[in-house]
Amino acid sequence: AVLQVFTLLWIADWMVHHFWRKGKDPDSFSIPYLTALGDLLGTALLALSFHFLWLIGDRDGDVGD
């Protein structure tokens, strides 16, 4: 979660400055991109976490029983 937050803050800082230079309102243009990127990044990091657990041998087969 911390990795995701820092990544999104870094991208948001870059994106807001980029839109300011282009003369566009950063509130209207950056928020949809950041929320979509946050969903994508969060899902990818969660999938990587589960894959990492599987690789180190955490194959709990009775989950959900």
PDB file of N, H, CA, C and O in Angstrom:
ATOM      1  N   ALA A   1       0.822  -1.192   0.000  1.00  0.00           N
ATOM      2  CA  ALA A   1       0.000   0.000   0.000  1.00  0.00           C
ATOM      3  C   ALA A   1       0.868   1.259   0.000  1.00  0.00           C
ATOM      4  O   ALA A   1       0.555   2.245  -0.667  1.00  0.00           O
ATOM      5  N   VAL A   2       1.964   1.207   0.761  1.00  0.00           N
ATOM      6  H   VAL A   2       2.219   0.406   1.303  1.00  0.00           H
ATOM      7  CA  VAL A   2       2.849   2.375   0.824  1.00  0.00           C
ATOM      8  C   VAL A   2       3.502   2.621  -0.533  1.00  0.00           C
ATOM      9  O   VAL A   2       3.632   3.763  -0.973  1.00  0.00           O
ATOM     10  N   LEU A   3       3.907   1.543  -1.185  1.00  0.00           N
ATOM     11  H   LEU A   3       3.801   0.615  -0.827  1.00  0.00           H
ATOM     12  CA  LEU A   3       4.499   1.665  -2.520  1.00  0.00           C
ATOM     13  C   LEU A   3       3.498   2.282  -3.497  1.00  0.00           C
ATOM     14  O   LEU A   3       3.869   3.124  -4.314  1.00  0.00           O
ATOM     15  N   GLN A   4       2.256   1.876  -3.419  1.00  0.00           N
ATOM     16  H   GLN A   4       1.954   1.191  -2.755  1.00  0.00           H
ATOM     17  CA  GLN A   4       1.228   2.415  -4.301  1.00  0.00           C
ATOM     18  C   GLN A   4       0.999   3.903  -4.035  1.00  0.00           C
ATOM     19  O   GLN A   4       0.893   4.687  -4.978  1.00  0.00           O
ATOM     20  N   VAL A   5       0.924   4.292  -2.787  1.00  0.00           N
ATOM     21  H   VAL A   5       1.011   3.655  -2.021  1.00  0.00           H
ATOM     22  CA  VAL A   5       0.679   5.692  -2.446  1.00  0.00           C
ATOM     23  C   VAL A   5       1.824   6.577  -2.916  1.00  0.00           C
ATOM     24  O   VAL A   5       1.593   7.625  -3.520  1.00  0.00           O
ATOM     25  N   PHE A   6       3.065   6.158  -2.641  1.00  0.00           N
ATOM     26  H   PHE A   6       3.252   5.307  -2.151  1.00  0.00           H
ATOM     27  CA  PHE A   6       4.200   6.972  -3.072  1.00  0.00           C
ATOM     28  C   PHE A   6       4.286   7.061  -4.593  1.00  0.00           C
ATOM     29  O   PHE A   6       4.622   8.115  -5.133  1.00  0.00           O
ATOM     30  N   THR A   7       3.988   5.966  -5.283  1.00  0.00           N
ATOM     31  H   THR A   7       3.715   5.110  -4.844  1.00  0.00           H
ATOM     32  CA  THR A   7       3.999   5.982  -6.745  1.00  0.00           C
ATOM     33  C   THR A   7       2.934   6.936  -7.280  1.00  0.00           C
ATOM     34  O   THR A   7       3.203   7.723  -8.188  1.00  0.00           O
ATOM     35  N   LEU A   8       1.736   6.868  -6.725  1.00  0.00           N
ATOM     36  H   LEU A   8       1.517   6.229  -5.988  1.00  0.00           H
ATOM     37  CA  LEU A   8       0.662   7.747  -7.187  1.00  0.00           C
ATOM     38  C   LEU A   8       0.949   9.213  -6.870  1.00  0.00           C
ATOM     39  O   LEU A   8       0.622  10.091  -7.668  1.00  0.00           O
ATOM     40  N   LEU A   9       1.556   9.489  -5.713  1.00  0.00           N
ATOM     41  H   LEU A   9       1.822   8.775  -5.064  1.00  0.00           H
ATOM     42  CA  LEU A   9       1.905  10.876  -5.395  1.00  0.00           C
ATOM     43  C   LEU A   9       2.959  11.416  -6.344  1.00  0.00           C
ATOM     44  O   LEU A   9       2.887  12.573  -6.759  1.00  0.00           O
ATOM     45  N   TRP A  10       3.929  10.594  -6.689  1.00  0.00           N
ATOM     46  H   TRP A  10       3.987   9.655  -6.351  1.00  0.00           H
ATOM     47  CA  TRP A  10       4.976  11.017  -7.618  1.00  0.00           C
ATOM     48  C   TRP A  10       4.382  11.291  -9.001  1.00  0.00           C
ATOM     49  O   TRP A  10       4.706  12.297  -9.632  1.00  0.00           O
ATOM     50  N   ILE A  11       3.511  10.392  -9.466  1.00  0.00           N
ATOM     51  H   ILE A  11       3.248   9.575  -8.953  1.00  0.00           H
ATOM     52  CA  ILE A  11       2.872  10.579 -10.772  1.00  0.00           C
ATOM     53  C   ILE A  11       1.941  11.786 -10.750  1.00  0.00           C
ATOM     54  O   ILE A  11       1.885  12.544 -11.719  1.00  0.00           O
ATOM     55  N   ALA A  12       1.208  11.971  -9.648  1.00  0.00           N
ATOM     56  H   ALA A  12       1.254  11.355  -8.861  1.00  0.00           H
ATOM     57  CA  ALA A  12       0.298  13.122  -9.544  1.00  0.00           C
ATOM     58  C   ALA A  12       1.067  14.436  -9.600  1.00  0.00           C
ATOM     59  O   ALA A  12       0.625  15.383 -10.250  1.00  0.00           O
ATOM     60  N   ASP A  13       2.202  14.503  -8.934  1.00  0.00           N
ATOM     61  H   ASP A  13       2.562  13.733  -8.407  1.00  0.00           H
ATOM     62  CA  ASP A  13       3.014  15.715  -8.967  1.00  0.00           C
ATOM     63  C   ASP A  13       3.460  16.020 -10.393  1.00  0.00           C
ATOM     64  O   ASP A  13       3.366  17.158 -10.853  1.00  0.00           O
ATOM     65  N   TRP A  14       3.940  15.008 -11.077  1.00  0.00           N
ATOM     66  H   TRP A  14       4.016  14.084 -10.703  1.00  0.00           H
ATOM     67  CA  TRP A  14       4.375  15.194 -12.466  1.00  0.00           C
ATOM     68  C   TRP A  14       3.198  15.592 -13.358  1.00  0.00           C
ATOM     69  O   TRP A  14       3.303  16.511 -14.170  1.00  0.00           O
ATOM     70  N   MET A  15       2.076  14.884 -13.192  1.00  0.00           N
ATOM     71  H   MET A  15       1.991  14.137 -12.532  1.00  0.00           H
ATOM     72  CA  MET A  15       0.929  15.096 -14.063  1.00  0.00           C
ATOM     73  C   MET A  15       0.330  16.496 -13.890  1.00  0.00           C
ATOM     74  O   MET A  15      -0.035  17.138 -14.875  1.00  0.00           O
ATOM     75  N   VAL A  16       0.229  16.971 -12.649  1.00  0.00           N
ATOM     76  H   VAL A  16       0.525  16.450 -11.849  1.00  0.00           H
ATOM     77  CA  VAL A  16      -0.338  18.296 -12.400  1.00  0.00           C
ATOM     78  C   VAL A  16       0.537  19.378 -13.034  1.00  0.00           C
ATOM     79  O   VAL A  16       0.025  20.304 -13.663  1.00  0.00           O
ATOM     80  N   HIS A  17       1.851  19.260 -12.870  1.00  0.00           N
ATOM     81  H   HIS A  17       2.266  18.508 -12.359  1.00  0.00           H
ATOM     82  CA  HIS A  17       2.741  20.243 -13.497  1.00  0.00           C
ATOM     83  C   HIS A  17       2.657  20.180 -15.022  1.00  0.00           C
ATOM     84  O   HIS A  17       2.713  21.208 -15.697  1.00  0.00           O
ATOM     85  N   HIS A  18       2.525  18.982 -15.549  1.00  0.00           N
ATOM     86  H   HIS A  18       2.480  18.147 -15.001  1.00  0.00           H
ATOM     87  CA  HIS A  18       2.401  18.816 -17.001  1.00  0.00           C
ATOM     88  C   HIS A  18       1.136  19.502 -17.528  1.00  0.00           C
ATOM     89  O   HIS A  18       1.187  20.200 -18.541  1.00  0.00           O
ATOM     90  N   PHE A  19       0.007  19.305 -16.846  1.00  0.00           N
ATOM     91  H   PHE A  19      -0.034  18.738 -16.023  1.00  0.00           H
ATOM     92  CA  PHE A  19      -1.239  19.918 -17.298  1.00  0.00           C
ATOM     93  C   PHE A  19      -1.225  21.431 -17.112  1.00  0.00           C
ATOM     94  O   PHE A  19      -1.812  22.158 -17.913  1.00  0.00           O
ATOM     95  N   TRP A  20      -0.563  21.908 -16.068  1.00  0.00           N
ATOM     96  H   TRP A  20      -0.086  21.317 -15.417  1.00  0.00           H
ATOM     97  CA  TRP A  20      -0.434  23.360 -15.895  1.00  0.00           C
ATOM     98  C   TRP A  20       0.336  23.975 -17.053  1.00  0.00           C
ATOM     99  O   TRP A  20      -0.043  25.025 -17.572  1.00  0.00           O
ATOM    100  N   ARG A  21       1.419  23.316 -17.456  1.00  0.00           N
ATOM    101  H   ARG A  21       1.727  22.463 -17.035  1.00  0.00           H
ATOM    102  CA  ARG A  21       2.205  23.839 -18.576  1.00  0.00           C
ATOM    103  C   ARG A  21       1.413  23.842 -19.874  1.00  0.00           C
ATOM    104  O   ARG A  21       1.618  24.710 -20.722  1.00  0.00           O
ATOM    105  N   LYS A  22       0.510  22.880 -20.039  1.00  0.00           N
ATOM    106  H   LYS A  22       0.344  22.175 -19.350  1.00  0.00           H
ATOM    107  CA  LYS A  22      -0.316  22.800 -21.243  1.00  0.00           C
ATOM    108  C   LYS A  22      -1.499  23.766 -21.201  1.00  0.00           C
ATOM    109  O   LYS A  22      -2.207  23.918 -22.196  1.00  0.00           O
ATOM    110  N   GLY A  23      -1.722  24.427 -20.047  1.00  0.00           N
ATOM    111  H   GLY A  23      -1.147  24.304 -19.238  1.00  0.00           H
ATOM    112  CA  GLY A  23      -2.827  25.373 -19.919  1.00  0.00           C
ATOM    113  C   GLY A  23      -4.160  24.717 -19.637  1.00  0.00           C
ATOM    114  O   GLY A  23      -5.205  25.322 -19.873  1.00  0.00           O
ATOM    115  N   LYS A  24      -4.146  23.497 -19.139  1.00  0.00           N
ATOM    116  H   LYS A  24      -3.297  23.006 -18.948  1.00  0.00           H
ATOM    117  CA  LYS A  24      -5.386  22.784 -18.825  1.00  0.00           C
ATOM    118  C   LYS A  24      -5.580  22.747 -17.305  1.00  0.00           C
ATOM    119  O   LYS A  24      -4.621  22.857 -16.542  1.00  0.00           O
ATOM    120  N   ASP A  25      -6.823  22.593 -16.887  1.00  0.00           N
ATOM    121  H   ASP A  25      -7.603  22.503 -17.507  1.00  0.00           H
ATOM    122  CA  ASP A  25      -7.141  22.515 -15.462  1.00  0.00           C
ATOM    123  C   ASP A  25      -6.738  21.135 -14.928  1.00  0.00           C
ATOM    124  O   ASP A  25      -7.312  20.130 -15.345  1.00  0.00           O
ATOM    125  N   PRO A  26      -5.763  21.068 -14.014  1.00  0.00           N
ATOM    126  CA  PRO A  26      -5.306  19.769 -13.516  1.00  0.00           C
ATOM    127  C   PRO A  26      -6.388  19.001 -12.769  1.00  0.00           C
ATOM    128  O   PRO A  26      -6.381  17.770 -12.781  1.00  0.00           O
ATOM    129  N   ASP A  27      -7.328  19.705 -12.113  1.00  0.00           N
ATOM    130  H   ASP A  27      -7.334  20.705 -12.103  1.00  0.00           H
ATOM    131  CA  ASP A  27      -8.393  19.005 -11.395  1.00  0.00           C
ATOM    132  C   ASP A  27      -9.267  18.196 -12.348  1.00  0.00           C
ATOM    133  O   ASP A  27      -9.645  17.065 -12.044  1.00  0.00           O
ATOM    134  N   SER A  28      -9.578  18.764 -13.472  1.00  0.00           N
ATOM    135  H   SER A  28      -9.271  19.683 -13.720  1.00  0.00           H
ATOM    136  CA  SER A  28     -10.472  18.092 -14.420  1.00  0.00           C
ATOM    137  C   SER A  28      -9.769  16.987 -15.200  1.00  0.00           C
ATOM    138  O   SER A  28     -10.401  16.001 -15.578  1.00  0.00           O
ATOM    139  N   PHE A  29      -8.477  17.138 -15.442  1.00  0.00           N
ATOM    140  H   PHE A  29      -7.964  17.939 -15.134  1.00  0.00           H
ATOM    141  CA  PHE A  29      -7.788  16.191 -16.304  1.00  0.00           C
ATOM    142  C   PHE A  29      -7.014  15.116 -15.545  1.00  0.00           C
ATOM    143  O   PHE A  29      -6.936  13.980 -16.012  1.00  0.00           O
ATOM    144  N   SER A  30      -6.443  15.444 -14.392  1.00  0.00           N
ATOM    145  H   SER A  30      -6.507  16.367 -14.012  1.00  0.00           H
ATOM    146  CA  SER A  30      -5.571  14.474 -13.732  1.00  0.00           C
ATOM    147  C   SER A  30      -6.323  13.486 -12.840  1.00  0.00           C
ATOM    148  O   SER A  30      -5.891  12.342 -12.698  1.00  0.00           O
ATOM    149  N   ILE A  31      -7.438  13.905 -12.238  1.00  0.00           N
ATOM    150  H   ILE A  31      -7.788  14.834 -12.354  1.00  0.00           H
ATOM    151  CA  ILE A  31      -8.136  13.023 -11.295  1.00  0.00           C
ATOM    152  C   ILE A  31      -8.630  11.729 -11.951  1.00  0.00           C
ATOM    153  O   ILE A  31      -8.426  10.663 -11.371  1.00  0.00           O
ATOM    154  N   PRO A  32      -9.265  11.762 -13.122  1.00  0.00           N
ATOM    155  CA  PRO A  32      -9.681  10.484 -13.728  1.00  0.00           C
ATOM    156  C   PRO A  32      -8.504   9.559 -14.049  1.00  0.00           C
ATOM    157  O   PRO A  32      -8.593   8.346 -13.862  1.00  0.00           O
ATOM    158  N   TYR A  33      -7.410  10.135 -14.529  1.00  0.00           N
ATOM    159  H   TYR A  33      -7.337  11.121 -14.681  1.00  0.00           H
ATOM    160  CA  TYR A  33      -6.239   9.302 -14.818  1.00  0.00           C
ATOM    161  C   TYR A  33      -5.649   8.704 -13.547  1.00  0.00           C
ATOM    162  O   TYR A  33      -5.263   7.535 -13.535  1.00  0.00           O
ATOM    163  N   LEU A  34      -5.578   9.487 -12.487  1.00  0.00           N
ATOM    164  H   LEU A  34      -5.892  10.436 -12.497  1.00  0.00           H
ATOM    165  CA  LEU A  34      -4.988   8.990 -11.248  1.00  0.00           C
ATOM    166  C   LEU A  34      -5.842   7.920 -10.579  1.00  0.00           C
ATOM    167  O   LEU A  34      -5.308   6.954 -10.034  1.00  0.00           O
ATOM    168  N   THR A  35      -7.153   8.078 -10.614  1.00  0.00           N
ATOM    169  H   THR A  35      -7.588   8.862 -11.057  1.00  0.00           H
ATOM    170  CA  THR A  35      -7.998   7.049 -10.004  1.00  0.00           C
ATOM    171  C   THR A  35      -7.928   5.749 -10.787  1.00  0.00           C
ATOM    172  O   THR A  35      -7.873   4.671 -10.195  1.00  0.00           O
ATOM    173  N   ALA A  36      -7.930   5.839 -12.114  1.00  0.00           N
ATOM    174  H   ALA A  36      -7.975   6.714 -12.594  1.00  0.00           H
ATOM    175  CA  ALA A  36      -7.806   4.627 -12.928  1.00  0.00           C
ATOM    176  C   ALA A  36      -6.443   3.973 -12.720  1.00  0.00           C
ATOM    177  O   ALA A  36      -6.348   2.749 -12.622  1.00  0.00           O
ATOM    178  N   LEU A  37      -5.400   4.779 -12.654  1.00  0.00           N
ATOM    179  H   LEU A  37      -5.478   5.773 -12.733  1.00  0.00           H
ATOM    180  CA  LEU A  37      -4.063   4.247 -12.424  1.00  0.00           C
ATOM    181  C   LEU A  37      -3.951   3.637 -11.026  1.00  0.00           C
ATOM    182  O   LEU A  37      -3.277   2.622 -10.848  1.00  0.00           O
ATOM    183  N   GLY A  38      -4.599   4.240 -10.043  1.00  0.00           N
ATOM    184  H   GLY A  38      -5.146   5.064 -10.187  1.00  0.00           H
ATOM    185  CA  GLY A  38      -4.601   3.681  -8.693  1.00  0.00           C
ATOM    186  C   GLY A  38      -5.268   2.326  -8.646  1.00  0.00           C
ATOM    187  O   GLY A  38      -4.776   1.423  -7.969  1.00  0.00           O
ATOM    188  N   ASP A  39      -6.384   2.160  -9.351  1.00  0.00           N
ATOM    189  H   ASP A  39      -6.784   2.893  -9.900  1.00  0.00           H
ATOM    190  CA  ASP A  39      -7.049   0.853  -9.416  1.00  0.00           C
ATOM    191  C   ASP A  39      -6.159  -0.178 -10.093  1.00  0.00           C
ATOM    192  O   ASP A  39      -6.010  -1.300  -9.608  1.00  0.00           O
ATOM    193  N   LEU A  40      -5.577   0.208 -11.204  1.00  0.00           N
ATOM    194  H   LEU A  40      -5.698   1.119 -11.598  1.00  0.00           H
ATOM    195  CA  LEU A  40      -4.714  -0.717 -11.946  1.00  0.00           C
ATOM    196  C   LEU A  40      -3.486  -1.100 -11.131  1.00  0.00           C
ATOM    197  O   LEU A  40      -3.135  -2.278 -11.051  1.00  0.00           O
ATOM    198  N   LEU A  41      -2.839  -0.126 -10.534  1.00  0.00           N
ATOM    199  H   LEU A  41      -3.124   0.831 -10.599  1.00  0.00           H
ATOM    200  CA  LEU A  41      -1.638  -0.385  -9.755  1.00  0.00           C
ATOM    201  C   LEU A  41      -1.951  -1.216  -8.512  1.00  0.00           C
ATOM    202  O   LEU A  41      -1.194  -2.124  -8.170  1.00  0.00           O
ATOM    203  N   GLY A  42      -3.048  -0.917  -7.842  1.00  0.00           N
ATOM    204  H   GLY A  42      -3.663  -0.179  -8.121  1.00  0.00           H
ATOM    205  CA  GLY A  42      -3.435  -1.688  -6.660  1.00  0.00           C
ATOM    206  C   GLY A  42      -3.725  -3.136  -6.989  1.00  0.00           C
ATOM    207  O   GLY A  42      -3.316  -4.033  -6.252  1.00  0.00           O
ATOM    208  N   THR A  43      -4.425  -3.377  -8.082  1.00  0.00           N
ATOM    209  H   THR A  43      -4.757  -2.648  -8.680  1.00  0.00           H
ATOM    210  CA  THR A  43      -4.721  -4.744  -8.496  1.00  0.00           C
ATOM    211  C   THR A  43      -3.451  -5.490  -8.884  1.00  0.00           C
ATOM    212  O   THR A  43      -3.285  -6.661  -8.542  1.00  0.00           O
ATOM    213  N   ALA A  44      -2.559  -4.814  -9.595  1.00  0.00           N
ATOM    214  H   ALA A  44      -2.694  -3.863  -9.873  1.00  0.00           H
ATOM    215  CA  ALA A  44      -1.299  -5.443 -10.006  1.00  0.00           C
ATOM    216  C   ALA A  44      -0.432  -5.779  -8.795  1.00  0.00           C
ATOM    217  O   ALA A  44       0.155  -6.860  -8.741  1.00  0.00           O
ATOM    218  N   LEU A  45      -0.344  -4.879  -7.834  1.00  0.00           N
ATOM    219  H   LEU A  45      -0.821  -4.001  -7.878  1.00  0.00           H
ATOM    220  CA  LEU A  45       0.464  -5.155  -6.640  1.00  0.00           C
ATOM    221  C   LEU A  45      -0.142  -6.272  -5.796  1.00  0.00           C
ATOM    222  O   LEU A  45       0.591  -7.072  -5.214  1.00  0.00           O
ATOM    223  N   LEU A  46      -1.459  -6.337  -5.723  1.00  0.00           N
ATOM    224  H   LEU A  46      -2.055  -5.688  -6.196  1.00  0.00           H
ATOM    225  CA  LEU A  46      -2.113  -7.425  -5.000  1.00  0.00           C
ATOM    226  C   LEU A  46      -1.843  -8.765  -5.677  1.00  0.00           C
ATOM    227  O   LEU A  46      -1.562  -9.759  -5.008  1.00  0.00           O
ATOM    228  N   ALA A  47      -1.930  -8.789  -7.004  1.00  0.00           N
ATOM    229  H   ALA A  47      -2.159  -7.982  -7.548  1.00  0.00           H
ATOM    230  CA  ALA A  47      -1.636 -10.023  -7.741  1.00  0.00           C
ATOM    231  C   ALA A  47      -0.183 -10.443  -7.549  1.00  0.00           C
ATOM    232  O   ALA A  47       0.105 -11.628  -7.382  1.00  0.00           O
ATOM    233  N   LEU A  48       0.734  -9.476  -7.572  1.00  0.00           N
ATOM    234  H   LEU A  48       0.500  -8.513  -7.707  1.00  0.00           H
ATOM    235  CA  LEU A  48       2.146  -9.795  -7.329  1.00  0.00           C
ATOM    236  C   LEU A  48       2.364 -10.338  -5.918  1.00  0.00           C
ATOM    237  O   LEU A  48       3.186 -11.232  -5.720  1.00  0.00           O
ATOM    238  N   SER A  49       1.642  -9.810  -4.948  1.00  0.00           N
ATOM    239  H   SER A  49       0.974  -9.083  -5.109  1.00  0.00           H
ATOM    240  CA  SER A  49       1.764 -10.296  -3.574  1.00  0.00           C
ATOM    241  C   SER A  49       1.318 -11.746  -3.467  1.00  0.00           C
ATOM    242  O   SER A  49       1.995 -12.560  -2.839  1.00  0.00           O
ATOM    243  N   PHE A  50       0.184 -12.075  -4.074  1.00  0.00           N
ATOM    244  H   PHE A  50      -0.366 -11.414  -4.584  1.00  0.00           H
ATOM    245  CA  PHE A  50      -0.283 -13.459  -4.042  1.00  0.00           C
ATOM    246  C   PHE A  50       0.658 -14.390  -4.801  1.00  0.00           C
ATOM    247  O   PHE A  50       0.887 -15.524  -4.380  1.00  0.00           O
ATOM    248  N   HIS A  51       1.196 -13.918  -5.903  1.00  0.00           N
ATOM    249  H   HIS A  51       1.011 -12.997  -6.244  1.00  0.00           H
ATOM    250  CA  HIS A  51       2.148 -14.735  -6.661  1.00  0.00           C
ATOM    251  C   HIS A  51       3.420 -14.961  -5.845  1.00  0.00           C
ATOM    252  O   HIS A  51       3.961 -16.066  -5.836  1.00  0.00           O
ATOM    253  N   PHE A  52       3.896 -13.931  -5.168  1.00  0.00           N
ATOM    254  H   PHE A  52       3.456 -13.033  -5.175  1.00  0.00           H
ATOM    255  CA  PHE A  52       5.077 -14.068  -4.317  1.00  0.00           C
ATOM    256  C   PHE A  52       4.829 -15.080  -3.207  1.00  0.00           C
ATOM    257  O   PHE A  52       5.690 -15.916  -2.933  1.00  0.00           O
ATOM    258  N   LEU A  53       3.662 -15.019  -2.561  1.00  0.00           N
ATOM    259  H   LEU A  53       2.963 -14.340  -2.783  1.00  0.00           H
ATOM    260  CA  LEU A  53       3.336 -15.993  -1.524  1.00  0.00           C
ATOM    261  C   LEU A  53       3.291 -17.413  -2.082  1.00  0.00           C
ATOM    262  O   LEU A  53       3.742 -18.353  -1.429  1.00  0.00           O
ATOM    263  N   TRP A  54       2.758 -17.565  -3.269  1.00  0.00           N
ATOM    264  H   TRP A  54       2.391 -16.801  -3.799  1.00  0.00           H
ATOM    265  CA  TRP A  54       2.712 -18.883  -3.902  1.00  0.00           C
ATOM    266  C   TRP A  54       4.118 -19.396  -4.197  1.00  0.00           C
ATOM    267  O   TRP A  54       4.402 -20.581  -4.026  1.00  0.00           O
ATOM    268  N   LEU A  55       5.000 -18.493  -4.643  1.00  0.00           N
ATOM    269  H   LEU A  55       4.770 -17.530  -4.783  1.00  0.00           H
ATOM    270  CA  LEU A  55       6.371 -18.901  -4.955  1.00  0.00           C
ATOM    271  C   LEU A  55       7.157 -19.342  -3.725  1.00  0.00           C
ATOM    272  O   LEU A  55       7.990 -20.243  -3.823  1.00  0.00           O
ATOM    273  N   ILE A  56       6.914 -18.738  -2.587  1.00  0.00           N
ATOM    274  H   ILE A  56       6.237 -18.006  -2.507  1.00  0.00           H
ATOM    275  CA  ILE A  56       7.675 -19.115  -1.398  1.00  0.00           C
ATOM    276  C   ILE A  56       7.052 -20.298  -0.672  1.00  0.00           C
ATOM    277  O   ILE A  56       7.522 -20.682   0.399  1.00  0.00           O
ATOM    278  N   GLY A  57       6.006 -20.877  -1.234  1.00  0.00           N
ATOM    279  H   GLY A  57       5.624 -20.565  -2.104  1.00  0.00           H
ATOM    280  CA  GLY A  57       5.477 -22.109  -0.707  1.00  0.00           C
ATOM    281  C   GLY A  57       4.211 -22.002   0.123  1.00  0.00           C
ATOM    282  O   GLY A  57       3.838 -22.981   0.768  1.00  0.00           O
ATOM    283  N   ASP A  58       3.551 -20.897   0.139  1.00  0.00           N
ATOM    284  H   ASP A  58       3.854 -20.102  -0.385  1.00  0.00           H
ATOM    285  CA  ASP A  58       2.317 -20.742   0.874  1.00  0.00           C
ATOM    286  C   ASP A  58       1.154 -21.199  -0.002  1.00  0.00           C
ATOM    287  O   ASP A  58       0.414 -20.380  -0.547  1.00  0.00           O
ATOM    288  N   ARG A  59       1.004 -22.501  -0.128  1.00  0.00           N
ATOM    289  H   ARG A  59       1.605 -23.167   0.314  1.00  0.00           H
ATOM    290  CA  ARG A  59      -0.061 -23.073  -0.972  1.00  0.00           C
ATOM    291  C   ARG A  59      -1.157 -23.660  -0.089  1.00  0.00           C
ATOM    292  O   ARG A  59      -1.362 -24.874  -0.052  1.00  0.00           O
ATOM    293  N   ASP A  60      -1.842 -22.798   0.604  1.00  0.00           N
ATOM    294  H   ASP A  60      -1.676 -21.813   0.575  1.00  0.00           H
ATOM    295  CA  ASP A  60      -2.889 -23.230   1.530  1.00  0.00           C
ATOM    296  C   ASP A  60      -4.104 -23.673   0.728  1.00  0.00           C
ATOM    297  O   ASP A  60      -4.894 -22.843   0.280  1.00  0.00           O
ATOM    298  N   GLY A  61      -4.250 -24.955   0.551  1.00  0.00           N
ATOM    299  H   GLY A  61      -3.608 -25.630   0.915  1.00  0.00           H
ATOM    300  CA  GLY A  61      -5.302 -25.495  -0.295  1.00  0.00           C
ATOM    301  C   GLY A  61      -6.671 -25.510   0.333  1.00  0.00           C
ATOM    302  O   GLY A  61      -7.663 -25.694  -0.374  1.00  0.00           O
ATOM    303  N   ASP A  62      -6.766 -25.320   1.646  1.00  0.00           N
ATOM    304  H   ASP A  62      -5.961 -25.170   2.220  1.00  0.00           H
ATOM    305  CA  ASP A  62      -8.084 -25.394   2.284  1.00  0.00           C
ATOM    306  C   ASP A  62      -8.721 -24.023   2.483  1.00  0.00           C
ATOM    307  O   ASP A  62      -9.663 -23.897   3.265  1.00  0.00           O
ATOM    308  N   VAL A  63      -8.243 -23.019   1.810  1.00  0.00           N
ATOM    309  H   VAL A  63      -7.478 -23.122   1.174  1.00  0.00           H
ATOM    310  CA  VAL A  63      -8.838 -21.682   1.925  1.00  0.00           C
ATOM    311  C   VAL A  63     -10.219 -21.709   1.284  1.00  0.00           C
ATOM    312  O   VAL A  63     -10.386 -22.162   0.151  1.00  0.00           O
ATOM    313  N   GLY A  64     -11.186 -21.226   2.012  1.00  0.00           N
ATOM    314  H   GLY A  64     -11.051 -20.858   2.932  1.00  0.00           H
ATOM    315  CA  GLY A  64     -12.547 -21.167   1.505  1.00  0.00           C
ATOM    316  C   GLY A  64     -13.383 -22.382   1.847  1.00  0.00           C
ATOM    317  O   GLY A  64     -14.561 -22.434   1.493  1.00  0.00           O
ATOM    318  N   ASP A  65     -12.803 -23.365   2.529  1.00  0.00           N
ATOM    319  H   ASP A  65     -11.846 -23.323   2.817  1.00  0.00           H
ATOM    320  CA  ASP A  65     -13.584 -24.561   2.902  1.00  0.00           C
ATOM    321  C   ASP A  65     -14.367 -24.315   4.172  1.00  0.00           C
ATOM    322  O   ASP A  65     -15.080 -25.203   4.639  1.00  0.00           O
TER     323      ASP A  65
END
